[in-house]
Amino acid sequence: FIGPELLSEIISSVKENFTINDNAEFTAECNPSDDIFTLAPVLYGCGVNRISMGLQSAVVTERRSLGRKSDISLIRDEIKAVRDSGIENISLDIMLGIPGQSICSLDETLGFVTDMKVNHMSAYILQLEPGTFMCKNQERYSFPDEDLTAELYLHTCDVSEQAGLIQYEISNFAFPGHESRH
């Protein structure tokens, strides 16, 4: 986390040295607990018009297994703070294949995404990266098998479509007109 002042300086430098189309989608990636209450107004003032936030899961036990410390009420408040800052285009990232995850627990996460009325969601399948704590200690965890992970993915696709979030890339779902622009 580099803080709002340094981030503002970096964005200003980029804007001074590069031409950015007025219609460009300008996204900042944030994690819950990045002090979004302070950061969101600064980002908006710098021209950021889309926030992508790493929710991962709305289930406390799943969040803890991933090392996430913030709770869902904080994330709910942070989403409100982002909107209050003037940024309406919000994406939440979720994870599939988290230790202990089930269709039922995934429904809790998908319900949270739907309740927050965000216009974009990315759903990534957990990959163990060499050198990480989880990879080094994977025997401590109960990961869903490949069949359940595939079922979690297909369930995410079905529930998202029912909620109006259209799948436009393998891991990305959005309300029409809110697809990420690369």
Long-range contacts (C-beta under 8 A, 24 or more apart in sequence): 1-34, 1-35, 4-35, 4-38, 4-39, 4-42, 4-43, 7-39, 7-42, 7-43, 7-46, 8-42, 8-45, 8-46, 11-46, 11-47, 11-48, 12-46, 15-47, 20-47, 24-181, 25-49, 25-50, 25-89, 25-180, 25-181, 26-50, 27-51, 27-52, 27-91, 27-180, 28-52, 29-53, 29-54, 30-54, 32-68, 32-70, 32-74, 32-75, 32-78, 33-69, 33-70, 33-74, 36-78, 36-81, 36-82, 37-77, 37-78, 37-81, 40-78, 40-81, 40-82, 40-84, 40-85, 40-87, 41-85, 41-86, 43-85, 43-87, 44-85, 44-86, 44-87, 48-87, 49-87, 49-89, 50-87, 50-89, 50-90, 50-91, 50-180, 51-82, 51-87, 51-89, 51-90, 51-91, 52-90, 52-91, 52-92, 52-93, 52-120, 52-122, 53-78, 53-79, 53-82, 53-90, 53-91, 53-92, 53-93, 54-93, 55-92, 55-93, 55-94, 55-109, 55-112, 55-113, 56-93, 56-94, 56-95, 56-98, 57-94, 57-95, 57-98, 57-101, 57-105, 57-109, 58-108, 58-109, 58-111, 58-112, 58-113, 59-101, 59-105, 59-108, 59-109, 61-100, 62-95, 62-98, 62-99, 62-100, 62-101, 62-105, 62-109, 65-98, 65-99, 65-100, 65-134, 65-141, 66-95, 66-98, 66-134, 67-133, 72-112, 76-116, 79-116, 79-118, 88-119, 89-119, 89-120, 89-178, 90-116, 90-118, 90-119, 90-120, 91-118, 91-119, 91-120, 91-121, 91-122, 91-174, 91-180, 92-116, 92-118, 92-120, 92-121, 92-122, 93-121, 93-122, 93-123, 93-124, 94-121, 94-122, 94-123, 94-124, 94-156, 95-123, 95-124, 95-125, 95-126, 96-123, 96-124, 96-125, 96-126, 96-149, 96-152, 96-153, 96-156, 97-125, 97-126, 97-143, 97-144, 97-149, 97-152, 98-126, 98-144, 99-141, 99-142, 99-143, 100-141, 100-142, 101-144, 101-152, 102-144, 102-148, 103-151, 103-152, 103-155, 106-152, 106-155, 106-156, 107-155, 107-159, 110-156, 110-159, 110-160, 110-163, 113-163, 114-163, 119-174, 119-175, 119-178, 120-165, 120-172, 120-173, 120-174, 120-175, 120-178, 120-179, 120-180, 121-160, 121-165, 121-172, 121-173, 121-174, 122-171, 122-172, 122-173, 123-153, 123-156, 123-160, 123-171, 123-172, 123-173, 124-171, 125-149, 125-153
